[in-house]
């Protein structure tokens, strides 16, 4: 069970693919970070909000046949590592796709979808998934 406060704090990243970028070295982070692990002290005060590109290509993927109980209705489903057009690696579920036609390099884009809910009267969790272009 997650808290409503945490749910609202995470909205920019999950709903809009908001990350951060180090103005010192140019490295992009998703999810957002407060400092650059490469630049360390030199990044203090130089971390900027960054809009991660919503389009990219499948870098790697897996089709899930056995899943936790919360995902039983989804089986089989695909998850992928997507390399966005600006070079960020993001993991997400592939939806609206024929599982037999998924391939490395397939162009995809991020879309907002319902992920789950905390019970019948609980918080509904939304986030990104990827669809073919």
C-alpha positions in Angstrom: 0.0 0.0 0.0 1.5 3.3 -1.0 0.8 6.7 0.5 -1.1 9.4 -1.3 1.8 11.9 -0.7 4.3 9.6 -2.3 2.0 9.0 -5.2 1.7 12.8 -5.9 5.5 13.3 -5.5 6.2 10.7 -8.2 3.7 12.0 -10.7 6.0 14.3 -12.7 8.4 11.4 -13.4 5.9 8.7 -14.1 3.3 10.8 -15.9 5.6 13.0 -18.0 8.9 11.2 -18.1 10.6 14.0 -16.1 14.2 13.3 -15.2 17.2 15.5 -14.5 20.3 16.5 -16.4 23.7 17.5 -15.0 24.7 20.9 -16.4 28.3 20.1 -15.6 28.7 16.9 -17.7 25.5 16.6 -19.6 24.5 13.2 -18.2 20.7 12.5 -18.1 19.0 10.7 -15.3 15.7 8.9 -15.2 14.3 8.7 -12.6 15.4 12.1 -11.5 18.4 12.5 -9.2 19.5 15.3 -7.0 23.2 15.1 -7.8 25.5 13.5 -10.5 27.4 10.4 -9.3 30.1 11.2 -11.8 30.6 14.9 -11.0 29.7 14.6 -7.3 30.3 18.0 -5.6 30.8 19.8 -9.0 27.1 19.0 -9.8 25.7 20.7 -6.7 23.3 23.4 -7.9 23.8 22.3 -11.5 21.1 19.6 -11.7 18.3 20.7 -14.0 14.9 19.3 -14.7 14.9 17.4 -18.0 12.1 16.2 -20.2 13.1 12.7 -21.4 12.2 12.0 -25.0 9.0 9.8 -25.3 10.2 8.0 -28.4 12.9 5.4 -28.8 13.7 1.8 -29.8 13.5 -1.5 -28.1 17.0 -2.3 -26.8 16.1 -5.7 -25.2 12.9 -7.4 -24.2 11.4 -10.4 -22.5 8.0 -12.1 -22.8 6.7 -12.9 -19.3 4.7 -16.2 -19.1 4.7 -16.7 -15.3 3.9 -13.6 -13.3 3.0 -12.6 -9.8 -0.7 -12.9 -8.9 -1.2 -9.1 -9.4 -0.3 -9.6 -13.1 -2.1 -12.9 -13.8 -4.7 -11.3 -16.1 -1.9 -9.8 -18.2 -0.1 -13.0 -19.0 1.6 -13.4 -21.4 3.0 -9.8 -21.6 6.2 -8.2 -22.7 8.6 -5.9 -20.9 11.5 -4.1 -22.6 14.5 -1.9 -22.1 13.9 1.1 -24.3 16.7 3.4 -25.4 15.0 6.8 -25.9 16.0 9.0 -28.8 18.1 11.1 -26.3 20.0 8.0 -25.1 18.2 7.3 -21.8 17.5 3.6 -20.9 14.0 3.0 -19.5 12.3 -0.2 -18.6 8.6 -0.6 -19.3 5.8 -2.9 -20.4 5.1 -3.1 -24.2 1.4 -2.9 -24.9 -0.9 -3.0 -27.9 1.6 -5.2 -29.7 1.6 -8.7 -31.1 4.2 -10.5 -28.9 5.4 -12.5 -31.9 6.3 -9.3 -33.8 8.4 -7.6 -31.1 12.0 -7.2 -32.2 15.2 -5.4 -31.2 15.3 -1.9 -32.7 11.5 -1.7 -33.0 10.4 2.0 -32.7 8.2 2.7 -29.7 6.7 5.7 -27.8 5.7 6.1 -24.2 2.0 6.5 -23.4 0.2 7.0 -20.1 -1.7 4.0 -18.8 -3.3 2.7 -15.6 -0.8 0.5 -13.8 -2.8 -0.8 -10.8 -4.9 0.3 -7.8 -4.7 0.0 -4.0 -7.9 -2.0 -3.7 -11.3 -1.1 -4.9 -11.4 2.3 -3.1 -7.7 3.0 -3.1 -5.3 5.2 -5.0 -5.1 4.4 -8.8 -1.5 4.3 -10.0 -0.8 5.6 -13.5 2.5 5.5 -15.4 4.1 5.0 -18.7 4.1 2.0 -21.0 5.4 1.7 -24.5 3.5 1.1 -27.7 4.8 0.5 -31.2 5.0 3.4 -33.6 
